[in-house]
């Protein structure tokens, strides 16, 4: 379009260009809406847990719920008691002498114990529902890494056992929303892991722009559907954005920094990024604490291997 005085002369084809832009924008918007609906439908169709597990998780969510009532639900079901004891021994090692549910509650805490069995069922559901993903094992391995590093950071922060176990359990399911997005997007042959350390914050904004949601929000919806603790839900929601202006989320921060701990960082370049340094400070951790966490992670994973 060309201006001559106060008169605009419209060249032939200008209208066609604008119309093409409008059509492309509408098509992109329609694709975003369709994909958002597919993601929501997929999450809605995820299987519920067995009634006894769902009832136990729901009871643990009730404000002020007496732990004796939760214990009664567990001990009143021999199969559930047996499953919990096996899980507790598996996750917390042979050094913990766990013979009864009371032992498990005393050493681990009621909330981590209840969430642990929920996450055990979630892992089975994930392996079944997302079996079409070619590299699903990458997700499982990454989740285990973040579980280990969250636990290590919790120890270095001096947190009580029950708190650090809750953050570690949040680490196990932190990326479940990514699986739902990949299946809904028909990207089943792509690698599951795709967020590099230097894109931890921008990744969720990019997803939001393209999809109208992001994998953290989708993951939080899945946690809510499965009656997971608000601590786990918040950790999943905020694991890419633990610090927004002055709004800080501790669980999200532990998972966020865990990614840096488990990444190779020989030059110290990773943790020197501005956002990571700020989050580390809000956890009251120093760079030497970070180095300690890395060394502990390396030692534990090598001995496990």
N, C-alpha and C positions, 0 to 999 in steps of 0.2 A: 504494500500500500504506500502511495507517494503523496506528500502534502504539497499543494500549490496554493499559497496564501492561506485562506481559511477553508479551502476546498480539498477534500480527500478524494483521490482517484483510486478506485479499487481495480487492481490488475486482475485479469482473468486467471482463475485458478486459486486465488486467495481463499475463497469460500470453500473450495474443495480441501485445501490443506487444513483449515479449521475444523471442517466436518470430519476429516480423517482422525485428527487429534481427539475429537470428542468421542468418536467410535472406539478408539484405542483405550481411552480413559474408562469408558463404560464397560468395555470388555474386561479390563483389569479389575475393575470394581466388582463385576459379576463373578469373576474367578475367585476373588478374595472372599466374597460372601459364600460361594459354593464350598470353598475349602474350609472356612470357619464352621459351616454347618456339618460338613463331613467329620471334622475333628470332634465337634460337640456330640454328634451321633455315635462316634466310636467310643468316646468316654462314657456316654450313657449306656452303651451296650456291654461294657466291661462286666464280667461276672461279679456277683456279690459273694461274700464269704459265707461259709456254713453258718447256720443260725446260732450255734453256740459261740463261735468266734465273734460274730457280729454283735451278739448280746454282751459279750465280755468287753469288747472295744467300746461299745456305747456306754456301758457302766463306768468305764475308766474316764470317759469324757465328762460325766456329770459333775458339776461343781460341788465340792465338799463331800464327794462320795467316800464313804468309810472303806478303807482298804480291807477290813474284815469281810465286807460283803463281796468284794472282788475275789478274795481268797476263797470264800465259800463257793462261789461259782466255779473256780478252778478245781478245788479239791473234791467237789461234788461230781466231777466228771473224770473218771480214771484215765480215759484215753487222752483227754486234754492235759491232764497232769503229766502223763508220760511224755507227751510231745514237748511240753514246756521244759521239762527236765533235760531232755535230749538236746533241745536247742540251746538252753543255758550252758550246758557243758561244752557244746560245740563252739559257741561264740565266745565264751569267756575262759576257755582253756582248761586243761587238766589240773592246773595248779589250784583252781578253785574247787574245794570239796563241797559239792552240791549233791546232797542225797535226797532232800525233800523239797517241796514247794516252799516251805517256811525258810529253808536254807537259801533258796534262790532269791526270795524276797529280801531276806536279811542282807545278802551279799550284793545283790544287783539293784533291788528296788522294785516296787510294784509296777510303776509306770513303764520302765524299760522292758520288764518282763512281758507285760500285756502287749506292748507295741511290737516286741520281737516276734511273737507268734502271728500277729497281723501281717508283718512284713514277710514272714515265711510263706504265708498263703499268697501274698502279693507276688512274690517271686515266682511261684508256681503259675499264677495267672498270667504274669508277664511272659513267661516262656511259652505258654500255650497261645495266648492272644497275639503275640508279636513274632510268632515262629517264622513268618514270611520274611522277616528281616535277615538278610544274608549274614550280616556281621553282628548279630545279637550278642554273641559272646564278648564282643568289645565293650558293650554296655555293662555286662555283668562284671568283667574284669575291672573296668573303670570304677564301678560302684564299690567294689571291694577295696580298691585303692583309697577312695575317698572315705570309706568307713574307717580304715586304719589310720589315715592322717587326721581325721576329726577326733578320734580317740586320743591320739598323741598330743594334739593341740590342747584338748581338754585337760590332759594331765599337766602340761606345761603351764596352763592358765591357773592350775591349782583348784579346779572345779571338783565338787563332790562327785563320787562315782555315778550316782543316778543321773546327774545333769550331763556329764560328758558322754554317758551311754546314749542318752536321748539325741544328742547332736550327732553322734556316730550313726545311729539308726536313720536319722534324716539324710545323712550322706549316702546311705544305701539306696534310697529311692529318689535322690535329687534330680535325676535326669529322665524320669519316667515319661514326662511330657514330650520329650524329644522323640521317643518311640511312637507315640500317638500321632504326632505331626508327620513323621516319615511315612507311616502306613497310610494315613489319609492323603498324603501327597503322592502316593505310589512311587516313593523313592526306596523301594525295598532292597535294591541291589547296592545302594550307597553305603559308605562307611558310617556307622552310628555316631562316632565322635568327630566333631567338626569345628569346635570352638577353640581357637588357640588362646594362650594366656593373655596375649596383648589385645584380644578382642572380647574379653570377659564382660565388659560393661556394654560395649556397642552392639554385641550380638543380639541381645533381647530387643533393642530398639529397632534393629534391622528386621527382625522377625515380625515385630508389631506393625511396621510399615507395610510389609508384604502380605501378612496374614490377618491382621486385625487382632492378633493375640500373639503370645510367645510361649515357648516350652515351659517356662517357669509358671505362668498362669495355668496352663493346661495341667501341669504336674500337681499344682495346688488343688485343682478341681478333683483330680483323681484321689488325692489324699483325703479330701472331704468325703468323697463317695465311699471310701473304705473306712471311714471313722477313725482316721489316724489322729494323734494328738495335735493340738494347735501348734505346739513347738515344732513338730515335724512339718506340718503344712506351711508354717511361716518360713522355716529354713529352706524348703523347696521353692517357695515363691520368691525369696530374696537372695538366693545363692549367687546371682549375678549382680545384684544391686543392693548390697548390705548397708550401704551408706548413701542416702539421697538427701542432699543438703545437710540438715542436722538430724535426720531421721535414721537411727541406727538399729539394725536387727542383729542380735548376737548369734543366733543359730545360722543365719545366712552368712555372717562374717566368717564363722568357723569353716563352713563348707567352701566359701570363696577362697580363703587363704590355703585351704587344703589342696586346692588345685595347684598352687604355686609350690607347695611343699613336695608334692609328688612329681613335679616336672623337673627336668634336668636344668640346673641354674649355676653352672660352674663360675660364671663371671659375676654373679649377683645382679645381673641386668633385670631379671624378672621382678624381684621384690623391690627394686629401686623405682618402679613405676609409681607415679604419684598416687593413684587410687589405692594400690596395694599397700603403700606406706601408711596412708591415712587409716585404712581398715586395721592394719596391724597395730597401730597406736591405740585405736579404740578398744582393741582386745587387751590393752596393757602389755603388749609383747614387744620385745626389742628385736633388732636384726640378729643378735646372738641367740635369742630364743628361736628365731626362725631357722638358723643354722642347726641348732640342737634338734629341732623337729625333723629337719631333712636327714640328719645323720641317724636319728632313731628310726625313721621310716625306712631308710636304706638297710639298716641292721635287721629290722623285723621282716622285711620282705625277702631279704637274702636268706635268712634262717628258715623262713617258711618255704622257700623254694628248694 
